[in-house]
């Protein structure tokens, strides 16, 4: 397998620069004081469609057009943020899109996908959605943009860390959530080029830990049914054969309990004054666990993947009060 290089990430950045937001890097002085480290957040919750996924979808379509291979129809499959991203990007480039989503997908993400212009077809299961996307992609003139297992998707997602590290310089570690592994794969490439000594860590829900299981087994593990986690951006059935090769290069993946996901969703929302979806909370808990074992003050970058939360999930997130328990490094 030929791995992406930093030039691929830089080319993707140029391709999508006029279409996406250059999101800010933010921090909380209170959090830094409480934990004793410098923690910087790349706020992809402020990205187009409210998630980093806009980068990969936009880059994939722009790349196709650059190759004189503009499709007549685009299909995609996703639990939410990728579906919105493809719908938005396809409309921007004037290409009809059909998105296959499981009936269990976030209602706000289903509605948003429709509002961006795509036809949405709901399927009983994620497996069925994946199969129908693959079948439809075989039709003439149709191109399938998978949610993570695609080189140009990975290159696009890598532009988030690329932007952040160009702005803030060297860091000691970078943390990002892991669903299918596209964001982490691109983050790894960008980090190793721009901050070569930095460690790169993933974080996924303990309830949806297919990536961690895969790394332990040294082969790709597939869930039979959709995992049950609040972090819907990370509830994939498995990683891809492309992304798995990048995940092997990571320092590791932390597996995060649901209570910790809720805890940091509440605290990051409170501290950063941003709308944070549960998947964005995963790398914060991972960073805390990593920092507990470090000597001296460290500088870390965390990718906040998105900010799309429906009303039902909001109720679950705020049903208990975690703000009364102040963050600490212990």
C-alpha positions as CSV (number, residue, x, y, z in Angstrom):
1,X,0.0,0.0,0.0
2,X,1.2,3.5,-0.9
3,X,0.7,5.9,2.1
4,X,-0.4,9.5,1.6
5,X,2.3,12.1,2.0
6,X,2.1,15.7,3.3
7,X,2.0,16.9,-0.3
8,X,-1.4,15.1,-0.7
9,X,-2.7,17.0,2.4
10,X,-1.3,20.3,1.2
11,X,-2.9,19.7,-2.3
12,X,-6.2,18.9,-0.6
13,X,-6.0,22.2,1.4
14,X,-5.5,24.2,-1.8
15,X,-8.4,22.4,-3.5
16,X,-10.9,23.1,-0.8
17,X,-9.6,26.4,0.5
18,X,-12.3,28.5,-1.2
19,X,-15.2,26.2,-0.1
20,X,-14.6,25.4,3.6
21,X,-14.0,27.4,6.8
22,X,-10.6,27.7,8.2
23,X,-11.7,26.9,11.7
24,X,-10.1,28.5,14.8
25,X,-7.8,26.9,17.3
26,X,-9.3,27.7,20.8
27,X,-8.3,27.0,24.4
28,X,-9.6,27.4,27.9
29,X,-7.3,29.1,30.4
30,X,-9.4,27.6,33.2
31,X,-9.0,24.1,31.8
32,X,-5.2,24.6,31.3
33,X,-4.9,25.8,34.9
34,X,-6.9,22.9,36.3
35,X,-4.9,20.2,34.4
36,X,-1.5,22.0,34.4
37,X,-1.0,21.6,30.6
38,X,-1.6,23.6,27.4
39,X,-4.6,22.1,25.6
40,X,-5.5,23.4,22.2
41,X,-8.7,22.6,20.3
42,X,-9.3,22.6,16.6
43,X,-12.9,23.6,16.4
44,X,-14.4,21.7,13.6
45,X,-17.8,22.1,15.1
46,X,-17.6,25.5,13.4
47,X,-16.9,23.9,10.0
48,X,-19.4,23.8,7.1
49,X,-22.2,21.3,7.9
50,X,-20.9,21.4,11.5
51,X,-18.2,18.8,11.2
52,X,-14.8,18.0,9.7
53,X,-16.5,15.7,7.2
54,X,-17.0,18.7,4.9
55,X,-13.3,18.6,4.2
56,X,-13.1,15.0,2.9
57,X,-16.3,15.2,0.9
58,X,-15.4,18.5,-0.8
59,X,-11.8,17.3,-1.6
60,X,-13.0,14.1,-3.1
61,X,-15.4,15.8,-5.5
62,X,-12.9,18.6,-6.3
63,X,-10.3,16.0,-7.0
64,X,-12.6,14.1,-9.4
65,X,-13.3,17.3,-11.3
66,X,-9.6,18.1,-11.4
67,X,-9.0,14.7,-13.0
68,X,-11.6,15.5,-15.6
69,X,-13.8,12.8,-14.1
70,X,-16.8,14.8,-12.9
71,X,-19.6,12.2,-12.1
72,X,-23.2,12.5,-13.1
73,X,-24.4,11.2,-9.8
74,X,-22.9,10.7,-6.3
75,X,-23.9,8.2,-3.7
76,X,-22.8,7.9,-0.1
77,X,-23.6,6.0,3.1
78,X,-23.2,7.3,6.6
79,X,-24.7,7.6,10.1
80,X,-24.8,11.4,9.8
81,X,-22.0,13.9,9.4
82,X,-20.6,12.4,6.2
83,X,-24.1,12.3,4.7
84,X,-24.5,16.0,5.3
85,X,-21.0,16.7,4.0
86,X,-21.6,14.8,0.7
87,X,-25.0,16.4,0.3
88,X,-23.6,19.9,0.8
89,X,-20.5,19.3,-1.4
90,X,-22.4,17.6,-4.2
91,X,-24.9,20.5,-4.3
92,X,-22.0,23.0,-4.3
93,X,-20.5,21.4,-7.4
94,X,-23.9,20.9,-9.1
95,X,-24.1,17.1,-8.9
96,X,-27.2,15.1,-7.8
97,X,-26.6,13.0,-4.8
98,X,-28.3,10.0,-3.1
99,X,-27.5,9.2,0.5
100,X,-28.3,5.9,2.2
101,X,-28.7,6.1,6.0
102,X,-29.9,3.7,8.7
103,X,-33.2,4.4,10.3
104,X,-31.4,4.8,13.6
105,X,-29.4,7.8,12.4
106,X,-29.7,11.1,14.2
107,X,-32.9,12.8,13.2
108,X,-31.3,16.2,12.9
109,X,-28.6,14.7,10.7
110,X,-31.1,13.1,8.4
111,X,-33.1,16.3,8.1
112,X,-29.9,18.3,7.5
113,X,-28.8,15.9,4.8
114,X,-32.1,16.5,3.0
115,X,-31.9,20.2,3.4
116,X,-28.5,20.4,1.7
117,X,-30.1,18.9,-1.4
118,X,-29.5,15.2,-1.5
119,X,-32.1,12.4,-1.8
120,X,-32.1,10.4,1.4
121,X,-33.1,6.8,1.5
122,X,-33.5,5.3,4.9
123,X,-32.6,1.6,5.4
124,X,-33.4,-0.7,8.3
125,X,-29.7,-1.3,9.2
126,X,-26.3,0.3,8.6
127,X,-25.3,-2.9,6.8
128,X,-28.2,-2.5,4.4
129,X,-27.3,1.2,3.8
130,X,-23.7,0.2,3.0
131,X,-24.8,-2.5,0.6
132,X,-27.2,-0.3,-1.3
133,X,-24.6,2.5,-1.7
134,X,-22.2,0.0,-3.1
135,X,-24.8,-1.5,-5.5
136,X,-25.9,2.0,-6.7
137,X,-22.3,3.0,-7.3
138,X,-22.1,0.4,-10.1
139,X,-24.5,2.4,-12.2
140,X,-23.0,4.3,-15.1
141,X,-21.8,7.8,-14.3
142,X,-22.2,7.2,-10.5
143,X,-19.4,7.7,-8.0
144,X,-19.4,6.4,-4.4
145,X,-17.8,8.5,-1.8
146,X,-17.4,6.3,1.3
147,X,-17.2,7.9,4.7
148,X,-13.6,7.1,5.5
149,X,-12.0,4.4,3.4
150,X,-10.9,6.5,0.5
151,X,-7.6,8.3,-0.1
152,X,-9.0,11.7,-1.1
153,X,-11.4,11.6,1.9
154,X,-8.5,10.9,4.2
155,X,-6.4,13.7,2.5
156,X,-9.3,16.1,3.0
157,X,-9.8,15.2,6.7
158,X,-6.1,15.6,7.3
159,X,-6.3,19.3,6.4
160,X,-7.8,20.0,9.9
161,X,-4.6,19.0,11.7
162,X,-2.6,20.5,8.9
163,X,-4.2,23.9,9.4
164,X,-3.9,23.7,13.2
165,X,-0.2,22.7,13.3
166,X,0.7,25.3,10.8
167,X,-0.8,27.8,13.1
168,X,0.4,26.6,16.5
169,X,3.7,24.8,15.7
170,X,5.1,21.8,17.4
171,X,3.1,19.9,20.0
172,X,3.8,16.9,22.2
173,X,0.7,14.9,21.1
174,X,-2.4,15.1,18.9
175,X,-5.7,13.4,19.8
176,X,-8.7,12.7,17.5
177,X,-11.8,10.5,17.7
178,X,-11.9,7.3,15.7
179,X,-15.0,6.1,13.9
180,X,-13.9,4.6,10.6
181,X,-10.4,6.0,10.9
182,X,-10.4,8.6,8.2
183,X,-9.8,11.6,10.4
184,X,-7.1,9.8,12.4
185,X,-5.4,8.6,9.2
186,X,-5.2,12.1,7.8
187,X,-4.2,13.6,11.2
188,X,-1.4,11.1,11.4
189,X,0.1,12.1,8.0
190,X,-0.2,15.8,8.8
191,X,1.2,15.5,12.3
192,X,4.3,13.4,11.4
193,X,5.2,15.9,8.8
194,X,4.6,19.1,10.7
195,X,5.4,18.0,14.3
196,X,7.5,14.9,13.8
197,X,8.1,14.1,17.4
198,X,4.5,14.3,18.5
199,X,2.6,11.2,19.5
200,X,-0.7,10.6,17.7
201,X,-3.5,8.9,19.6
202,X,-7.1,7.9,18.8
203,X,-10.1,7.7,21.0
204,X,-13.3,5.6,20.5
205,X,-16.2,4.6,22.6
206,X,-15.7,1.5,24.8
207,X,-19.1,0.5,23.5
208,X,-18.0,0.8,19.9
209,X,-14.4,-0.2,20.1
210,X,-13.9,-2.0,16.8
211,X,-10.7,-0.2,16.0
212,X,-9.1,-1.1,19.3
213,X,-10.2,-4.7,19.0
214,X,-8.8,-4.8,15.4
215,X,-5.4,-3.6,16.5
216,X,-5.3,-6.2,19.3
217,X,-6.4,-8.9,16.9
218,X,-4.1,-7.6,14.1
219,X,-7.0,-8.0,11.7
220,X,-10.2,-6.0,11.0
221,X,-13.0,-6.7,13.5
222,X,-16.6,-6.2,12.3
223,X,-19.6,-5.6,14.6
224,X,-22.7,-7.5,13.4
225,X,-25.1,-4.8,14.7
226,X,-24.8,-1.1,15.2
227,X,-23.0,-0.4,18.6
228,X,-24.9,1.5,21.3
229,X,-23.1,4.8,22.1
230,X,-24.0,8.5,22.5
231,X,-21.0,9.2,20.2
232,X,-22.9,8.5,17.0
233,X,-20.0,9.8,14.9
234,X,-17.9,6.9,16.1
235,X,-20.4,4.1,15.9
236,X,-19.1,2.4,12.8
237,X,-19.3,-1.4,12.2
238,X,-15.6,-1.5,11.3
239,X,-12.6,0.4,10.1
240,X,-11.6,0.2,6.4
241,X,-8.7,-1.8,4.9
242,X,-7.0,1.5,4.0
243,X,-7.5,3.3,7.3
244,X,-6.5,0.2,9.3
245,X,-3.0,0.5,7.8
246,X,-2.7,4.0,9.2
247,X,-4.2,3.1,12.6
248,X,-1.4,0.5,13.0
249,X,1.0,3.4,13.0
250,X,-0.6,5.3,15.9
251,X,0.7,5.3,19.4
252,X,-2.6,3.7,20.4
253,X,-6.3,4.1,20.9
254,X,-8.0,4.9,24.1
255,X,-11.4,3.3,24.8
256,X,-13.8,5.7,26.5
257,X,-16.8,4.9,28.7
258,X,-20.2,6.5,28.1
259,X,-20.1,8.4,31.4
260,X,-16.8,10.1,30.4
261,X,-18.2,11.0,27.0
262,X,-21.1,12.8,28.7
263,X,-18.8,14.4,31.3
264,X,-16.5,16.0,28.7
265,X,-19.4,16.9,26.4
266,X,-20.8,19.0,29.2
267,X,-17.5,20.4,30.3
268,X,-16.2,21.3,26.9
269,X,-19.5,23.0,26.0
270,X,-19.2,25.0,29.2
271,X,-15.6,25.9,29.0
272,X,-15.3,26.6,25.3
273,X,-18.7,28.1,24.8
274,X,-19.1,25.9,21.7
275,X,-21.7,23.4,20.7
276,X,-19.9,20.1,21.1
277,X,-21.2,16.7,19.9
278,X,-20.4,13.6,22.1
279,X,-17.8,12.3,19.6
280,X,-15.8,15.4,20.1
281,X,-15.5,14.5,23.8
282,X,-13.7,11.3,23.2
283,X,-10.2,12.7,22.5
284,X,-10.4,15.0,25.6
285,X,-10.7,12.0,28.0
286,X,-7.9,10.3,26.0
287,X,-5.7,13.3,26.4
288,X,-6.4,13.5,30.1
289,X,-5.4,9.8,30.6
290,X,-2.2,10.4,28.5
291,X,-1.3,13.6,30.5
292,X,-1.7,11.7,33.8
293,X,1.4,9.7,32.9
294,X,3.6,12.6,31.6
295,X,6.3,14.4,33.5
296,X,6.3,18.2,33.1
297,X,3.9,20.4,31.3
298,X,2.8,19.3,27.8
299,X,1.2,21.0,24.8
300,X,-1.4,18.9,23.1
301,X,-3.8,19.4,20.2
302,X,-7.3,17.9,20.2
303,X,-9.5,17.7,17.1
304,X,-13.1,18.6,18.0
305,X,-14.8,16.7,15.2
306,X,-18.2,18.3,15.1
307,X,-21.2,19.9,16.8
308,X,-24.4,18.2,15.5
309,X,-26.6,17.0,18.3
310,X,-30.3,16.2,18.1
311,X,-32.9,17.0,20.8
312,X,-33.1,13.4,22.1
313,X,-29.3,13.2,22.5
314,X,-29.2,16.6,24.2
315,X,-31.6,15.3,26.8
316,X,-29.4,12.3,27.5
317,X,-26.3,14.5,27.7
318,X,-27.8,16.9,30.1
319,X,-29.9,14.5,32.1
320,X,-27.3,14.4,34.9
321,X,-25.1,17.2,36.3
322,X,-21.4,16.6,35.7
323,X,-20.5,20.3,36.0
324,X,-20.4,20.0,39.8
325,X,-17.3,17.7,39.4
326,X,-14.4,19.9,38.4
327,X,-11.9,18.5,36.0
328,X,-8.5,17.5,37.5
329,X,-5.5,15.6,36.2
330,X,-5.9,12.9,38.9
